[in-house]
Amino acid sequence: MMQLIRLIIDRIRIPCRTEWGIELPFDIYRLDTCARCYHYMPENVFKNGAKFR
């Protein structure tokens, strides 16, 4: 089921608007929102030396 959802998401070609009203292609929008999410997270949720798995 997750593979189907990923396939659908990867094929979306509609523009998405950021919180600033900038229109981006969906794949770029995902990267932008992910990067900004880290900016808003408090530093205490990150552990030194920990790696994403």
mmCIF file as gemmi writes it, N, C-alpha and C atoms, coordinates in Angstrom:
data_model
loop_
_atom_site.group_PDB
_atom_site.id
_atom_site.type_symbol
_atom_site.label_atom_id
_atom_site.label_alt_id
_atom_site.label_comp_id
_atom_site.label_asym_id
_atom_site.label_entity_id
_atom_site.label_seq_id
_atom_site.pdbx_PDB_ins_code
_atom_site.Cartn_x
_atom_site.Cartn_y
_atom_site.Cartn_z
_atom_site.occupancy
_atom_site.B_iso_or_equiv
_atom_site.pdbx_formal_charge
_atom_site.auth_seq_id
_atom_site.auth_asym_id
_atom_site.pdbx_PDB_model_num
ATOM 1 N N . MET Axp A 1 ? 0.823 -1.197 0 1 0 ? 1 A 1
ATOM 2 C CA . MET Axp A 1 ? 0 0 0 1 0 ? 1 A 1
ATOM 3 C C . MET Axp A 1 ? 0.87 1.266 0 1 0 ? 1 A 1
ATOM 4 N N . MET Axp A 2 ? 1.949 1.254 0.809 1 0 ? 2 A 1
ATOM 5 C CA . MET Axp A 2 ? 2.821 2.425 0.869 1 0 ? 2 A 1
ATOM 6 C C . MET Axp A 2 ? 3.498 2.687 -0.472 1 0 ? 2 A 1
ATOM 7 N N . GLN Axp A 3 ? 3.803 1.628 -1.215 1 0 ? 3 A 1
ATOM 8 C CA . GLN Axp A 3 ? 4.414 1.815 -2.534 1 0 ? 3 A 1
ATOM 9 C C . GLN Axp A 3 ? 3.453 2.512 -3.476 1 0 ? 3 A 1
ATOM 10 N N . LEU Axp A 4 ? 2.176 2.174 -3.393 1 0 ? 4 A 1
ATOM 11 C CA . LEU Axp A 4 ? 1.163 2.82 -4.224 1 0 ? 4 A 1
ATOM 12 C C . LEU Axp A 4 ? 1.044 4.299 -3.865 1 0 ? 4 A 1
ATOM 13 N N . ILE Axp A 5 ? 1.023 4.595 -2.581 1 0 ? 5 A 1
ATOM 14 C CA . ILE Axp A 5 ? 0.935 5.989 -2.139 1 0 ? 5 A 1
ATOM 15 C C . ILE Axp A 5 ? 2.153 6.767 -2.616 1 0 ? 5 A 1
ATOM 16 N N . ARG Axp A 6 ? 3.348 6.179 -2.49 1 0 ? 6 A 1
ATOM 17 C CA . ARG Axp A 6 ? 4.575 6.844 -2.942 1 0 ? 6 A 1
ATOM 18 C C . ARG Axp A 6 ? 4.525 7.085 -4.449 1 0 ? 6 A 1
ATOM 19 N N . LEU Axp A 7 ? 4.026 6.116 -5.214 1 0 ? 7 A 1
ATOM 20 C CA . LEU Axp A 7 ? 3.907 6.264 -6.667 1 0 ? 7 A 1
ATOM 21 C C . LEU Axp A 7 ? 2.973 7.413 -7.021 1 0 ? 7 A 1
ATOM 22 N N . ILE Axp A 8 ? 1.853 7.512 -6.335 1 0 ? 8 A 1
ATOM 23 C CA . ILE Axp A 8 ? 0.891 8.595 -6.593 1 0 ? 8 A 1
ATOM 24 C C . ILE Axp A 8 ? 1.507 9.946 -6.247 1 0 ? 8 A 1
ATOM 25 N N . ILE Axp A 9 ? 2.151 10.037 -5.086 1 0 ? 9 A 1
ATOM 26 C CA . ILE Axp A 9 ? 2.768 11.296 -4.663 1 0 ? 9 A 1
ATOM 27 C C . ILE Axp A 9 ? 3.85 11.723 -5.642 1 0 ? 9 A 1
ATOM 28 N N . ASP Axp A 10 ? 4.665 10.773 -6.098 1 0 ? 10 A 1
ATOM 29 C CA . ASP Axp A 10 ? 5.758 11.093 -7.017 1 0 ? 10 A 1
ATOM 30 C C . ASP Axp A 10 ? 5.251 11.562 -8.374 1 0 ? 10 A 1
ATOM 31 N N . ARG Axp A 11 ? 4.028 11.241 -8.723 1 0 ? 11 A 1
ATOM 32 C CA . ARG Axp A 11 ? 3.488 11.631 -10.027 1 0 ? 11 A 1
ATOM 33 C C . ARG Axp A 11 ? 2.655 12.913 -9.996 1 0 ? 11 A 1
ATOM 34 N N . ILE Axp A 12 ? 2.477 13.493 -8.825 1 0 ? 12 A 1
ATOM 35 C CA . ILE Axp A 12 ? 1.713 14.731 -8.719 1 0 ? 12 A 1
ATOM 36 C C . ILE Axp A 12 ? 2.486 15.844 -9.414 1 0 ? 12 A 1
ATOM 37 N N . ARG Axp A 13 ? 1.835 16.55 -10.305 1 0 ? 13 A 1
ATOM 38 C CA . ARG Axp A 13 ? 2.509 17.608 -11.057 1 0 ? 13 A 1
ATOM 39 C C . ARG Axp A 13 ? 1.841 18.963 -10.859 1 0 ? 13 A 1
ATOM 40 N N . ILE Axp A 14 ? 1.026 19.089 -9.836 1 0 ? 14 A 1
ATOM 41 C CA . ILE Axp A 14 ? 0.379 20.376 -9.589 1 0 ? 14 A 1
ATOM 42 C C . ILE Axp A 14 ? 1.281 21.234 -8.713 1 0 ? 14 A 1
ATOM 43 N N . PRO Axp A 15 ? 1.297 22.535 -8.934 1 0 ? 15 A 1
ATOM 44 C CA . PRO Axp A 15 ? 2.131 23.399 -8.093 1 0 ? 15 A 1
ATOM 45 C C . PRO Axp A 15 ? 1.541 23.517 -6.684 1 0 ? 15 A 1
ATOM 46 N N . CYS Axp A 16 ? 2.412 23.675 -5.717 1 0 ? 16 A 1
ATOM 47 C CA . CYS Axp A 16 ? 2 23.873 -4.332 1 0 ? 16 A 1
ATOM 48 C C . CYS Axp A 16 ? 2.538 25.213 -3.869 1 0 ? 16 A 1
ATOM 49 N N . ARG Axp A 17 ? 1.803 25.874 -2.998 1 0 ? 17 A 1
ATOM 50 C CA . ARG Axp A 17 ? 2.236 27.181 -2.494 1 0 ? 17 A 1
ATOM 51 C C . ARG Axp A 17 ? 2.863 27.041 -1.116 1 0 ? 17 A 1
ATOM 52 N N . THR Axp A 18 ? 3.982 27.721 -0.945 1 0 ? 18 A 1
ATOM 53 C CA . THR Axp A 18 ? 4.629 27.736 0.362 1 0 ? 18 A 1
ATOM 54 C C . THR Axp A 18 ? 3.872 28.707 1.261 1 0 ? 18 A 1
ATOM 55 N N . GLU Axp A 19 ? 4.293 28.77 2.512 1 0 ? 19 A 1
ATOM 56 C CA . GLU Axp A 19 ? 3.646 29.697 3.452 1 0 ? 19 A 1
ATOM 57 C C . GLU Axp A 19 ? 3.836 31.147 3.043 1 0 ? 19 A 1
ATOM 58 N N . TRP Axp A 20 ? 4.825 31.409 2.171 1 0 ? 20 A 1
ATOM 59 C CA . TRP Axp A 20 ? 5.066 32.764 1.68 1 0 ? 20 A 1
ATOM 60 C C . TRP Axp A 20 ? 4.349 33.038 0.366 1 0 ? 20 A 1
ATOM 61 N N . GLY Axp A 21 ? 3.571 32.065 -0.123 1 0 ? 21 A 1
ATOM 62 C CA . GLY Axp A 21 ? 2.819 32.248 -1.357 1 0 ? 21 A 1
ATOM 63 C C . GLY Axp A 21 ? 3.597 31.942 -2.623 1 0 ? 21 A 1
ATOM 64 N N . ILE Axp A 22 ? 4.792 31.386 -2.481 1 0 ? 22 A 1
ATOM 65 C CA . ILE Axp A 22 ? 5.602 31.039 -3.647 1 0 ? 22 A 1
ATOM 66 C C . ILE Axp A 22 ? 5.117 29.702 -4.197 1 0 ? 22 A 1
ATOM 67 N N . GLU Axp A 23 ? 4.899 29.644 -5.495 1 0 ? 23 A 1
ATOM 68 C CA . GLU Axp A 23 ? 4.414 28.429 -6.148 1 0 ? 23 A 1
ATOM 69 C C . GLU Axp A 23 ? 5.606 27.576 -6.582 1 0 ? 23 A 1
ATOM 70 N N . LEU Axp A 24 ? 5.635 26.313 -6.132 1 0 ? 24 A 1
ATOM 71 C CA . LEU Axp A 24 ? 6.73 25.402 -6.455 1 0 ? 24 A 1
ATOM 72 C C . LEU Axp A 24 ? 6.187 24.089 -6.997 1 0 ? 24 A 1
ATOM 73 N N . PRO Axp A 25 ? 6.942 23.395 -7.859 1 0 ? 25 A 1
ATOM 74 C CA . PRO Axp A 25 ? 6.554 22.033 -8.244 1 0 ? 25 A 1
ATOM 75 C C . PRO Axp A 25 ? 6.547 21.152 -6.992 1 0 ? 25 A 1
ATOM 76 N N . PHE Axp A 26 ? 5.719 20.134 -6.972 1 0 ? 26 A 1
ATOM 77 C CA . PHE Axp A 26 ? 5.518 19.325 -5.778 1 0 ? 26 A 1
ATOM 78 C C . PHE Axp A 26 ? 6.813 18.732 -5.243 1 0 ? 26 A 1
ATOM 79 N N . ASP Axp A 27 ? 7.696 18.227 -6.116 1 0 ? 27 A 1
ATOM 80 C CA . ASP Axp A 27 ? 8.931 17.614 -5.624 1 0 ? 27 A 1
ATOM 81 C C . ASP Axp A 27 ? 9.846 18.634 -4.942 1 0 ? 27 A 1
ATOM 82 N N . ILE Axp A 28 ? 9.904 19.837 -5.461 1 0 ? 28 A 1
ATOM 83 C CA . ILE Axp A 28 ? 10.695 20.902 -4.835 1 0 ? 28 A 1
ATOM 84 C C . ILE Axp A 28 ? 10.006 21.375 -3.553 1 0 ? 28 A 1
ATOM 85 N N . TYR Axp A 29 ? 8.689 21.443 -3.571 1 0 ? 29 A 1
ATOM 86 C CA . TYR Axp A 29 ? 7.916 21.835 -2.386 1 0 ? 29 A 1
ATOM 87 C C . TYR Axp A 29 ? 8.215 20.892 -1.213 1 0 ? 29 A 1
ATOM 88 N N . ARG Axp A 30 ? 8.278 19.596 -1.491 1 0 ? 30 A 1
ATOM 89 C CA . ARG Axp A 30 ? 8.581 18.624 -0.43 1 0 ? 30 A 1
ATOM 90 C C . ARG Axp A 30 ? 9.95 18.892 0.177 1 0 ? 30 A 1
ATOM 91 N N . LEU Axp A 31 ? 10.943 19.163 -0.658 1 0 ? 31 A 1
ATOM 92 C CA . LEU Axp A 31 ? 12.285 19.45 -0.151 1 0 ? 31 A 1
ATOM 93 C C . LEU Axp A 31 ? 12.303 20.733 0.671 1 0 ? 31 A 1
ATOM 94 N N . ASP Axp A 32 ? 11.603 21.74 0.186 1 0 ? 32 A 1
ATOM 95 C CA . ASP Axp A 32 ? 11.566 23.037 0.869 1 0 ? 32 A 1
ATOM 96 C C . ASP Axp A 32 ? 10.896 22.917 2.232 1 0 ? 32 A 1
ATOM 97 N N . THR Axp A 33 ? 9.763 22.258 2.301 1 0 ? 33 A 1
ATOM 98 C CA . THR Axp A 33 ? 9.058 22.139 3.582 1 0 ? 33 A 1
ATOM 99 C C . THR Axp A 33 ? 9.831 21.283 4.561 1 0 ? 33 A 1
ATOM 100 N N . CYS Axp A 34 ? 10.515 20.259 4.069 1 0 ? 34 A 1
ATOM 101 C CA . CYS Axp A 34 ? 11.332 19.419 4.949 1 0 ? 34 A 1
ATOM 102 C C . CYS Axp A 34 ? 12.467 20.232 5.544 1 0 ? 34 A 1
ATOM 103 N N . ALA Axp A 35 ? 13.13 21.022 4.725 1 0 ? 35 A 1
ATOM 104 C CA . ALA Axp A 35 ? 14.257 21.846 5.203 1 0 ? 35 A 1
ATOM 105 C C . ALA Axp A 35 ? 13.778 22.876 6.218 1 0 ? 35 A 1
ATOM 106 N N . ARG Axp A 36 ? 12.642 23.511 5.962 1 0 ? 36 A 1
ATOM 107 C CA . ARG Axp A 36 ? 12.139 24.518 6.896 1 0 ? 36 A 1
ATOM 108 C C . ARG Axp A 36 ? 11.662 23.89 8.195 1 0 ? 36 A 1
ATOM 109 N N . CYS Axp A 37 ? 11.196 22.662 8.136 1 0 ? 37 A 1
ATOM 110 C CA . CYS Axp A 37 ? 10.754 21.965 9.346 1 0 ? 37 A 1
ATOM 111 C C . CYS Axp A 37 ? 11.91 21.864 10.343 1 0 ? 37 A 1
ATOM 112 N N . TYR Axp A 38 ? 13.087 21.509 9.848 1 0 ? 38 A 1
ATOM 113 C CA . TYR Axp A 38 ? 14.255 21.432 10.729 1 0 ? 38 A 1
ATOM 114 C C . TYR Axp A 38 ? 14.587 22.79 11.33 1 0 ? 38 A 1
ATOM 115 N N . HIS Axp A 39 ? 14.35 23.846 10.594 1 0 ? 39 A 1
ATOM 116 C CA . HIS Axp A 39 ? 14.63 25.194 11.092 1 0 ? 39 A 1
ATOM 117 C C . HIS Axp A 39 ? 13.755 25.52 12.311 1 0 ? 39 A 1
ATOM 118 N N . TYR Axp A 40 ? 12.511 25.051 12.327 1 0 ? 40 A 1
ATOM 119 C CA . TYR Axp A 40 ? 11.572 25.376 13.403 1 0 ? 40 A 1
ATOM 120 C C . TYR Axp A 40 ? 11.667 24.436 14.607 1 0 ? 40 A 1
ATOM 121 N N . MET Axp A 41 ? 12.371 23.316 14.462 1 0 ? 41 A 1
ATOM 122 C CA . MET Axp A 41 ? 12.455 22.351 15.556 1 0 ? 41 A 1
ATOM 123 C C . MET Axp A 41 ? 13.424 22.844 16.628 1 0 ? 41 A 1
ATOM 124 N N . PRO Axp A 42 ? 13.094 22.637 17.898 1 0 ? 42 A 1
ATOM 125 C CA . PRO Axp A 42 ? 14.018 23.047 18.961 1 0 ? 42 A 1
ATOM 126 C C . PRO Axp A 42 ? 15.267 22.166 18.961 1 0 ? 42 A 1
ATOM 127 N N . GLU Axp A 43 ? 16.386 22.724 19.344 1 0 ? 43 A 1
ATOM 128 C CA . GLU Axp A 43 ? 17.656 22.003 19.296 1 0 ? 43 A 1
ATOM 129 C C . GLU Axp A 43 ? 17.693 20.788 20.221 1 0 ? 43 A 1
ATOM 130 N N . ASN Axp A 44 ? 16.879 20.79 21.276 1 0 ? 44 A 1
ATOM 131 C CA . ASN Axp A 44 ? 16.931 19.682 22.227 1 0 ? 44 A 1
ATOM 132 C C . ASN Axp A 44 ? 16.385 18.363 21.67 1 0 ? 44 A 1
ATOM 133 N N . VAL Axp A 45 ? 15.756 18.381 20.49 1 0 ? 45 A 1
ATOM 134 C CA . VAL Axp A 45 ? 15.266 17.131 19.9 1 0 ? 45 A 1
ATOM 135 C C . VAL Axp A 45 ? 16.359 16.411 19.11 1 0 ? 45 A 1
ATOM 136 N N . PHE Axp A 46 ? 17.471 17.091 18.86 1 0 ? 46 A 1
ATOM 137 C CA . PHE Axp A 46 ? 18.582 16.489 18.135 1 0 ? 46 A 1
ATOM 138 C C . PHE Axp A 46 ? 19.605 15.933 19.122 1 0 ? 46 A 1
ATOM 139 N N . LYS Axp A 47 ? 20.136 14.766 18.822 1 0 ? 47 A 1
ATOM 140 C CA . LYS Axp A 47 ? 21.144 14.143 19.683 1 0 ? 47 A 1
ATOM 141 C C . LYS Axp A 47 ? 22.472 14.172 18.954 1 0 ? 47 A 1
ATOM 142 N N . ASN Axp A 48 ? 23.506 14.587 19.639 1 0 ? 48 A 1
ATOM 143 C CA . ASN Axp A 48 ? 24.841 14.609 19.047 1 0 ? 48 A 1
ATOM 144 C C . ASN Axp A 48 ? 25.279 13.202 18.646 1 0 ? 48 A 1
ATOM 145 N N . GLY Axp A 49 ? 25.79 13.064 17.436 1 0 ? 49 A 1
ATOM 146 C CA . GLY Axp A 49 ? 26.285 11.779 16.96 1 0 ? 49 A 1
ATOM 147 C C . GLY Axp A 49 ? 25.218 10.842 16.429 1 0 ? 49 A 1
ATOM 148 N N . ALA Axp A 50 ? 23.955 11.202 16.549 1 0 ? 50 A 1
ATOM 149 C CA . ALA Axp A 50 ? 22.878 10.343 16.063 1 0 ? 50 A 1
ATOM 150 C C . ALA Axp A 50 ? 22.73 10.498 14.557 1 0 ? 50 A 1
ATOM 151 N N . LYS Axp A 51 ? 22.421 9.393 13.893 1 0 ? 51 A 1
ATOM 152 C CA . LYS Axp A 51 ? 22.216 9.412 12.446 1 0 ? 51 A 1
ATOM 153 C C . LYS Axp A 51 ? 20.806 8.963 12.135 1 0 ? 51 A 1
ATOM 154 N N . PHE Axp A 52 ? 20.26 9.523 11.058 1 0 ? 52 A 1
ATOM 155 C CA . PHE Axp A 52 ? 18.923 9.124 10.61 1 0 ? 52 A 1
ATOM 156 C C . PHE Axp A 52 ? 19.024 7.735 9.997 1 0 ? 52 A 1
ATOM 157 N N . ARG Axp A 53 ? 18.07 6.88 10.313 1 0 ? 53 A 1
ATOM 158 C CA . ARG Axp A 53 ? 18.049 5.538 9.726 1 0 ? 53 A 1
ATOM 159 C C . ARG Axp A 53 ? 16.85 5.358 8.86 1 0 ? 53 A 1
